[in-house]
Amino acid sequence: MSSLAGCRPEVIVVGAGAAGAAAAFHLARLGRDVLVLDSATFPRTKPCGGGMAASVQRWFPFDLRPAVDTVIERVRFSWALGDPVLAELPGEAPFWIVRRSRLDAYLIEQAQGVGARLACGMAVEGLETTPGGWSVQVREPGGARLALQAQAVVLADGSGSRLAAPLGLGPRQPRFAATVSVELEGPVLDPAAARFDFGLVRHGFCWAFPRQGGYSIGLGSFVGRDGLEENAVLAELLPSLGFSADAGVRTRGRLRLWNGHYPLHGAGLVVAGDAASLCDPFLAEGLRPALLSGCEAAAAVDRWLGGEPEALAAYSAVMRRVWGDSMAWGRRIAQVFYRVPRVGYQLGIKRPTAPRRIAQILSGELGYGDIAQRVIRRLLLQRS
Ligand SMILES: Cc1cc2nc3c(=O)[nH]c(=O)nc-3n(C[C@H](O)[C@H](O)[C@H](O)COP(=O)(O)OP(=O)(O)OC[C@H]3O[C@@H](n4cnc5c(N)ncnc54)[C@H](O)[C@@H]3O)c2cc1C
């Protein structure tokens, strides 16, 4: 018999990634009985550059630095590996590189430390409403099926979520960036510099983030359905970092992007992180909104369980205000920038103020709305 048979938590969190672990931590800390289900076994790897503004620390009462691999001090932008700009990041807005295997395991350990339970190898296949809340259908590691009951559910099952759209959460037809990630082991040119190149990838960019003993390389294409042509891009990028053109293991993926304002809640149900289509459509930043939405989702579900019927609608509203409104401008910038990237690089990225503005966007100090009108006007004027 399953070890979970008869288990009836107040909240089931589906997915123990950044969003799910953040939600589980805060719910358990507020005294809620929480069960986290993940189809993977932890610690698990996850294709991700792991770049994250240190400002996320403010959402957690424990120190996140044990999960930090590298502290970035400067950024190097380039166009097809030439025409570089090197900029020191403002000291007050540091940027961290984390390994996802370490960060996600660390976050879920913190959640377990305040009482959340984690069940690994548990693939959630469906959800149904019941008079008391939700019945969550789970396939266990051996293949057996199990139905678990809870009053509330937090969906945080990532970019590949099949659960959110049928429940009316987030966009019915999500939009995806095509991605490739490569982990490289070997010497690093500048261990405190993150590199971004805007000229090698069509309708997107590639990045090289230094970490202990190597690089996390990523390619992302954000507009249209063009292939990434990763082998051609990597054949230029990797030798520029001192690696052979075919080095590293390549993992292709799809990253669900922010694509409009949609409800992120239902009755006793909220969606967070990539499953909620929160990822920045211009810079592919997904960790910060995953953590933020996990924290906000936990506060909302706690209030809802405490008898505030409007608390879950307030979650959708707060995510729109603190994240979606900025992403609406980010999407417009992306649509213009990635169609004329060479102009965008010259007029946007190479400006003396650009690195500071990007650091301020990534730390949450500024939203895209604060800079958008000026940026779009500059790009459109140049095009006409
Ligand atoms: C190549 C690449 C590079 C990136 N680089 C960066 C970066 O540098 N900085 C940044 O901010 N963002 C980056 N991102 C985006 C970032 O990785 C995501 O936005 C982030 O992982 C979202 O976290 P999450 O918790 O929503 O989802 P995830 O971290 O994907 O967690 C979802 C969890 O749900 C589990 N799950 C899935 N389905 C089920 C199911 N049916 N039942 C049970 N469990 C399930 C999965 O096993 C997983 O553990 C990158 C993405 C890609 C693809």
The ligand as an ORCA input file, in Angstrom:
! r2SCAN-3c Opt
* xyz 0 1
  C      17.956     26.779    -21.116
  C      17.291     27.614    -20.072
  C      18.030     28.552    -19.365
  C      17.409     29.362    -18.403
  N      18.171     30.259    -17.724
  C      17.590     31.060    -16.790
  C      18.364     31.982    -16.043
  O      19.583     32.074    -16.189
  N      17.714     32.776    -15.147
  C      16.370     32.708    -14.943
  O      15.833     33.489    -14.135
  N      15.615     31.802    -15.613
  C      16.180     30.975    -16.511
  N      15.430     30.051    -17.169
  C      14.012     29.916    -16.808
  C      13.868     29.110    -15.507
  O      14.603     27.907    -15.602
  C      12.399     28.782    -15.226
  O      11.627     29.944    -15.390
  C      12.221     28.210    -13.822
  O      12.795     26.937    -13.747
  C      10.744     28.115    -13.429
  O      10.624     27.430    -12.200
  P       9.316     26.570    -11.892
  O       9.400     26.175    -10.455
  O       8.107     27.289    -12.367
  O       9.432     25.295    -12.822
  P      10.506     24.106    -12.753
  O      11.754     24.564    -12.141
  O      10.539     23.537    -14.131
  O       9.846     23.044    -11.747
  C       8.715     22.300    -12.128
  C       8.754     20.999    -11.342
  O       7.527     20.316    -11.567
  C       7.800     18.949    -11.722
  N       6.701     18.393    -12.529
  C       6.428     18.626    -13.829
  N       5.312     17.982    -14.192
  C       4.878     17.316    -13.101
  C       3.766     16.473    -12.851
  N       2.850     16.182    -13.802
  N       3.618     15.948    -11.607
  C       4.511     16.232    -10.628
  N       5.585     17.028    -10.821
  C       5.753     17.570    -12.039
  C       9.149     18.888    -12.407
  O       9.802     17.652    -12.165
  C       9.876     20.062    -11.759
  O      10.625     19.667    -10.639
  C      16.017     29.221    -18.130
  C      15.290     28.264    -18.817
  C      15.896     27.472    -19.783
  C      15.063     26.443    -20.517
*
